[in-house]
Amino acid sequence: MKIIRSLLVLAVLSVALLAPGCAKPPVEEVNNAEEAVAVAAGDNDAVKYAGNILSRANAAIENMHRELASKNYEAAKSFAAEAVSLAEMAIKEGKATAAKIQKDAEVAVSGLKPQINETQKLIDAAKDSGLSLDFNSIDHELDSTYQAMIQAKEALDEEEYADAIKIANSVRANLGLINRQLSETVTIERRKK
């Protein structure tokens, strides 16, 4: 009985000692991690707006492979899980940022036409009141601003949201200059009277 018990304990200890050496590579986890990072790398929004997170996912993949080469399979599994999590985060963050930028661009561009129309009314009123301004120059500037508004709309239609916002901001700045010129001239004319 003591011999059987001793043999049984010896067998259990042998299995326990050999088990870590027989551990198998986490093939499924590795494949899932590589697929998740590849999907994120193919997502334009993730690449464009969440590149830092995508870089961290790639670093986790590199760490995973390093641990696999060292046969540290538990560490490799941990890095694989991290890579999957970061890849999913990059896609989510990329889509959220893209949606916000799209909304910002739509708002920026949609407000341009009314602002141009308002400036046109101010120019017409200045012409009617006989202000001494170079209206040819002002009209030319307003025409250029109108053309820029069209470019902003085209950028929006082509989903170049950052460009649409940049052009819309330029249009607003030009309108501000025209309006300031009109306002300063009105102030000067009032002081003369």
VOGU-3710 file (C-alpha; in Angstrom, 3 decimals, decimal comma):
1> mkiirsllvl> 0,000/0,000/0,000  2,818/2,378/0,881  4,529/1,485/-2,377  1,388/2,214/-4,417  0,893/5,507/-2,595  4,545/6,451/-3,179  4,282/5,543/-6,862  1,093/7,582/-7,178  2,713/10,641/-5,548  5,746/10,196/-7,782
11> avlsvallap> 3,517/10,016/-10,878  1,604/13,170/-9,884  4,850/15,038/-9,229  6,295/13,887/-12,551  3,210/15,128/-14,432  3,306/18,425/-12,546  6,960/18,954/-13,370  6,567/18,016/-17,025  3,327/19,980/-17,623  4,908/23,411/-18,091
21> gcakppveev> 7,383/21,998/-20,600  4,539/20,454/-22,592  2,458/23,640/-22,795  1,278/24,342/-26,299  1,586/27,678/-28,100  -1,635/29,721/-27,986  -2,302/29,389/-31,718  -5,915/30,564/-31,614  -5,095/33,640/-29,519  -2,160/34,523/-31,787
31> nnaeeavava> -4,297/34,202/-34,910  -7,088/36,291/-33,364  -4,616/39,007/-32,373  -2,988/39,161/-35,786  -6,378/39,243/-37,520  -7,701/41,989/-35,216  -4,645/44,193/-35,796  -4,794/43,572/-39,558  -8,465/44,620/-39,607  -7,652/47,786/-37,648
41> agdndavkya> -4,705/48,536/-39,947  -7,083/48,291/-42,909  -9,600/50,684/-41,369  -8,969/54,180/-42,776  -10,484/55,942/-39,766  -8,398/53,915/-37,312  -5,231/54,656/-39,272  -6,033/58,350/-39,734  -7,447/59,221/-36,315  -6,217/56,529/-33,897
51> gnilsranaa> -2,726/55,816/-35,182  -1,223/55,998/-31,704  -3,525/53,236/-30,460  -2,823/51,185/-33,578  0,916/51,574/-32,925  0,419/50,211/-29,423  -1,497/47,236/-30,887  1,415/46,542/-33,247  3,836/46,764/-30,328  1,735/44,200/-28,452
61> ienmhrelas> 1,955/41,899/-31,499  5,753/42,274/-31,513  5,887/41,512/-27,791  3,610/38,517/-28,344  5,972/37,109/-30,976  8,986/37,704/-28,757  7,310/35,797/-25,922  6,306/33,006/-28,311  9,925/32,655/-29,418  10,943/32,403/-25,759
71> knyeaaksfa> 8,165/29,842/-25,169  6,568/32,133/-22,573  3,091/31,176/-23,718  1,136/32,784/-20,890  2,870/36,121/-21,548  2,241/35,644/-25,282  -1,475/35,071/-24,577  -1,539/38,219/-22,479  0,029/40,291/-25,269  -2,361/38,709/-27,778
81> aeavslaema> -5,336/39,796/-25,661  -3,837/43,284/-25,346  -3,373/43,504/-29,129  -7,001/42,515/-29,741  -8,241/45,050/-27,205  -6,102/47,850/-28,657  -7,120/47,007/-32,237  -10,798/47,187/-31,286  -10,163/50,445/-29,429  -8,404/51,940/-32,473
91> ikegkataak> -11,360/51,138/-34,713  -13,859/52,540/-32,200  -11,807/55,702/-31,568  -11,194/56,203/-35,280  -14,890/55,996/-36,118  -15,864/58,326/-33,259  -13,273/60,926/-34,263  -14,245/60,678/-37,944  -17,913/61,181/-37,063  -17,081/64,245/-34,954
101> iqkdaevavs> -14,905/65,782/-37,654  -17,608/65,096/-40,248  -20,222/66,805/-38,068  -17,899/69,765/-37,422  -17,255/70,108/-41,166  -20,960/69,968/-41,997  -21,725/72,675/-39,438  -18,815/74,841/-40,594  -19,765/74,662/-44,274  -23,529/74,968/-43,801
111> glkpqinetq> -23,155/78,328/-42,076  -21,127/79,962/-44,853  -23,871/80,882/-47,321  -25,924/82,914/-44,798  -22,772/84,711/-43,662  -21,826/85,587/-47,241  -25,371/86,814/-47,877  -25,216/88,999/-44,771  -21,923/90,526/-45,890  -23,400/91,120/-49,359
121> klidaakdsg> -26,273/93,067/-47,724  -23,761/95,185/-45,817  -21,853/95,917/-49,034  -25,080/96,851/-50,848  -26,076/99,163/-47,986  -22,610/100,768/-48,058  -22,927/101,321/-51,816  -26,397/102,834/-51,393  -25,179/105,220/-48,709  -22,339/106,456/-50,924
131> lsldfnsidh> -19,451/105,423/-48,689  -16,053/106,123/-50,152  -14,737/102,600/-50,591  -13,078/100,664/-53,376  -16,160/98,570/-54,110  -14,502/96,861/-57,065  -11,877/95,475/-54,710  -14,495/94,518/-52,113  -16,675/92,814/-54,736  -13,651/90,915/-56,013
141> eldstyqami> -12,808/89,811/-52,469  -16,391/88,673/-51,878  -16,352/86,730/-55,165  -13,132/84,991/-54,092  -14,728/84,200/-50,758  -17,774/82,752/-52,532  -15,499/80,539/-54,663  -13,753/79,355/-51,516  -17,167/78,442/-50,065  -17,767/76,267/-53,142
151> qakealdeee> -14,386/74,595/-52,565  -15,360/73,945/-48,942  -18,585/72,272/-50,110  -16,652/70,162/-52,612  -14,199/69,084/-49,914  -17,149/68,132/-47,716  -18,739/66,127/-50,547  -15,422/64,327/-51,115  -15,238/63,510/-47,389  -12,123/65,635/-46,951
161> yadaikians> -13,475/66,970/-43,678  -10,310/68,571/-42,344  -9,881/70,467/-45,622  -13,532/71,544/-45,557  -13,089/72,955/-42,047  -9,850/74,711/-42,993  -11,430/76,333/-46,064  -14,570/77,290/-44,106  -12,403/78,990/-41,489  -10,622/80,878/-44,275
171> vranlglinr> -13,970/82,027/-45,683  -15,028/83,283/-42,252  -11,743/85,132/-41,843  -12,167/86,842/-45,223  -15,739/87,814/-44,392  -14,496/89,216/-41,093  -11,956/91,393/-42,928  -14,576/92,704/-45,350  -17,035/93,414/-42,541  -14,365/95,172/-40,492
181> qlsetvtier> -13,411/97,338/-43,480  -17,067/98,322/-43,931  -17,510/99,009/-40,224  -14,359/101,126/-39,979  -15,412/103,187/-42,999  -18,881/103,777/-41,503  -17,245/104,895/-38,226  -14,930/107,307/-40,080  -17,799/108,742/-42,131  -19,878/109,319/-38,984
191> rkk> -17,025/111,199/-37,354  -16,794/113,514/-40,355  -20,406/114,600/-39,929
//
